[in-house]
Amino acid sequence: MHRFFLPPDQICGDTACILGGDHLHLTRVLRARVGDGLILLDNAGNAFQAVLVTLGKAEATARIECRLGLPAEPGIFLTVAQALGKGDKFEQVIQHGTEIGASGFLPVRAERCVADIPAGKVGERVARWRLVAKGAAEQSGRARIPEIAEPLSFTTLLQQVVAGDSLALLLHPSEDAVPLRTLLDGLPAPPARLLLAVGPEGGWSPAEVSAARAANLRPVSLGRRVLRTETAALVALSQILYAFESVASG
């Protein structure tokens, strides 16, 4: 059954209105018909089983039949601070990271980034990223769409870390970096929030690593193999969520 996240103001009582891109996807891609079943979500943890009752040129309406239970979101709010990369690398991290269970993504402008986004294109790009996260959340059965921030500098990221309450990790394959699994096993309890900073294709610069250490980011590594930036983010995410969900289920 197809799933759609709708703004709360499009769900009123037992009726839901489907507009814009969702309407186009419903009619042109899915070729939906009146009587088809849907699962509608409000991005606040609520889900509803519904049936299409009208299909117009610009909107569709659905009748809500009952409220549904949803699988719990991960017990840890995991934010990926991913350095911007070439092509669609950041989109890949959003898409697959959402499927794995990440709660938020911060696009970071690092010293060794080989690509950047012109100021006039930022809004358009962020809107695209949010659509990617929405689609991935719908496809993977998430109860909420991960948060996607606008691009920020590495300095601003460190300021947020210092001011926040998250356990913060810097993915960095240095000799003195602690293996990620070792660090996770050594924590007395799962943190409520964790931030994972992942560098660009060329890695973090020495100045960035030094500044990160001063801001209490803990350097961690994933082993001896050299991974692409988008691969490293997903491997680390998988390890973190597996470790904490194992603790929670045990």
N, C-alpha and C positions, 0 to 999 in steps of 0.2 A: 504494500500500500504506500502510495507516494506521500511524502512529508513536506510541509511548507511552514516556515516561520513567518508569521504575520505580525505587523505592529498591533499592539493591544487595542488601538482605536478601531481596528477592522474586525474585531470580535465583539459583538454586542448581543448579550443574552444567548439565544440559541441560533443566531445567524452570524455568518462570517462572510466578509466581502473580500474577494481576491482581485488585486489590481496590478497594473504596471508589469514589471518583469515577471512576476509570478504568474500573472494571467497569460502572458505570451508563452511562458514555458509550459503551462498547463494545456493550452490549446494547440500550439504549433509544434511543440516537441513531443509531449506525451499523448497528444490527440485524445484528450479526455472527453468523456460524454456524460450527459446528465445521468445520474444514478451511480456514477463511480464513487468509490469510497476514498477518503483522504484522512490523513492525520495532520492536524493543525496544531502549531505550537506558538506560544506567546513570548518566548525567550525569558520568561520569568519562572520557569519550572513547571508550567502547566501544559498539558497536552489533551487534545480532544479528538474523538473519532467523529467524522462528519461525512455527509453525502452531498454531492453536487446536485443542486436543484435548478440552477439557470446557468447558461453559457452565452454571454453577450459578446459584442465586438470589442468592448473595452473593459469589461469586468465580468466576474462570475460570482455566484453566491452559493453558499453551502449551508446545510442545516446540521447543527451540532447535535449528535445523538447521545454522547456520554463522555465523561472525563476518563482519561487513561492514566495508568501509572507509568512512570518512566524509570529506566535504570538510573541509579545514582550517578552524579558527576564525581570525578576523582576527589578524594578527600583533601588533596593538596591543590592550592591555586598556583599553577606552574606557568610562569611567564618566560617566553623565549625572546631574549634580546639578540636579534640576528643582524649581523653586519650586512649591508646591502651588497648584492653580487650582480654579476652579468646576467642578462637575459631574464628568464623567469625563475631564477633560483629562489628568490624570496617567496614567490607564489607557491613553489613546491613545498617549502617549509611550512607555509600556512596550511596548504591543503592536507598534507600528510600528518603534520603536527596536530591539526584539529581532529583528524581521525584517531590518532593515538590518545589524545586527551589533554592537550595543552589548553590553558585557560586564557592566554593573552599573548600578543606578539608586539615587540617593539623594534621597528626598523632603525638600525644604527648607522650613522655615518662615521666610519673608522678611517684612520690615516691611510691604510693600504687598500681601501675600496677602489676598484677599477671602474666603477660605474656610479653615477649619481642621478638624481631626479631634478630637472629644472624647476625653479620655484613655481612657474606657471602650470606645471603638470602634477604637482603634489596632490591637490584635491582629487583629480581624476584617478591618479594611481591608488590613493587610499580607498576611494570608492570601489575600485576594481578589487583590491585586496579583501575588502569587507564582503563583497559578493562571493569571492572564492571561499572565505571562511563560512559564510552562510550555506553555500552549496555543500561543502564538506560536512558541516554539522548535520544537515538534512540527510545526506547519504549515509552517514555513519551512526545515526541514531542518538546524537547528542541532545541533551535537554536545553543547552544554552549555546549561543554562538560566541566563540572567543572574541575578546576585545582586540581591536587593531588600532594602534596609535599612529600618529603622524611621525615621520622621520625625525630623529633627534641626534645630537652630537654625542660622542662618547663622554665628553665632560658632563653634559646634562644627565646622561645615564648614571654616572657615578654620583652625582648630586642626589638623584632620586634614590639610589641605593642607600646612601648615608642617612637620608631622611626617612627611609621606610623601615619596615619590620621584617623583610624577607631574608631568608638565608640566600646569599648570593654566591654563585660559582662562576668562575672564568674558565672556559674550555681552552686549554693551552698546553700543547705537548712538550713541556720543558722537563728537564731531568728531575727537578724537585717537585713537579706537580704530583699530587696524590691521585692514584687510580680512583676513578669515580666510584666504583663498587666498594672500595675500601672506605672512602669517606661516608658513603651511605650506610654501610654496616656499622660504622662507629658512632652514628648519631644516637643520642639517648632516646629520642622519640621523633616521629615524623613531624617536620615543620608544617605550619598551616600554609605558609607561602614560600615559594622558592623561585629565584630568578636565575636563569642560565644564560650567560653571555657567550655567543659564538662568533668568532672572528671571520673576516673575509677570506678570499682565495689565498692571499699572501700572509694570512695570520695577523695577530695583533703585533703592533710595533713594540720595541723595548720600552718606550716611554709610556705607552698605554698599559703594558703589563705592570710597570712600576706604580703608575697611578691607581690601577685596580687593586693592587696589594694594599696601598695606603688607604683605600676606601673599604678595606676588609672583604674584598672578593677573594674567595679561595680558589687557587688554580687547581684544576683537575684534568686528568687525561683519560683517554679511551683505549690506551694500549699502544703497541708498536706500529700498527699500520697507519699509513697516512690516508686520511679520509677527505673527501670533498666537503666543503663547508656545509652544503645542504644535507649530505649524508651524516656528517658528524652530529648535527642538531637532532636528527631523528633517532640515531642510535642512542644518544644521551637521554633524550626524552623517554625512549622505551625502557631504558635501564631504571630511570628514576621512578616512573610510574609503576613498573613491575615490582620494584623493591617495596614501595609504600603500599601498593594494593595487596601485596603478599602479607605484609604486616597486619593490615586492616582485616584481611579475611582470616588470618590465623588467630 
